[in-house]
């Protein structure tokens, strides 16, 4: 028989399990009330709490200490997950695209409005060496840094920055049909096409509003999904969704557009002991686009987000991928 002094610990562990399962269940109520979707962002953490409390409940003593220790260990493991992955895109030398494909390296980064270290952002871009860079929450310093890279990235948009518009895209390759939408005029995004040399790939970068403005975020997600649904394939959408893989927001977007989410690593908050806990920065793509190394994360570079980047193989039907760079140079 267990000592009476242990009874409160067992009761608290049982209560912790109930609260954890309630948190998971509340997230599922978002199908009726979208405001409950906030709970879904912490589904993994609720699951960790349920496992920790359940395990501690069965222990003969030190239950509360064990439950807290296991939950902290679980959060530490989540934070270390991106840190244990390769943080740099593979070198270009020796990596050739298969015939019929071209390689495109893409980076998406919420640089953070409070970021005062544009040189750190520059260093991160130079380290990853992407072909296309999408930046959200662009402040004055970040914008000046981006424009200073006009030799490496001669195609930068928007040419005229609307008041309050905090998105920026720059590319080594010509961008066509550039559209800047926002803010507060439906979904906020930048859209561009890379043209026939890239199989008419359409690129979109977005940054949705965040909780507690859940109703406005839900409207943005649905408006953006309907817009993207009507764009011809192939499509690649990147940016800060302010929603996790467990969120109804993210699942709804994938269901309406037919795009597949390729990202999964936690990216926020990156400025809390460098142990990000939730994945809110994403890449969605058509299945025809190949991700040989998946979606990787970089370093924070003064932001509260980690950048995400990927080496993407873009299909160019009926042509040899090896001839494309030569043809593009001739076209210029």
Secondary structure, 3 states (H helix, E strand, C coil): CCCHHHHHHHHHHHHHHHHHHHHHHHHHHHHCCHHHHHHHCCHHHHHHHHHHHHHHHCCCCCHHHHHHHHHHHHHHHHHHHHHCCCCCCCCCCCCCCCCCEEEEEEEEEECCCCCCCHHHHHHHHHHHCCCEEEEECCCHHHHHHHHCCCCCCCEEECCCCCCCCCEEEEECCCCEEEEEECCCCCCCEEEEECCHHHCCCEEEEEECCCCCCHHHHHHHHHHHHHHHHCCCCCEEEEEECCCCCCCHHHHHHHHHHCCEECCCCCCECCCCCCCCCECCEEEEECCCCEEEEEEEECCCCCCCECCEEEEEEEECCCCCHHHHHHHHHHHC
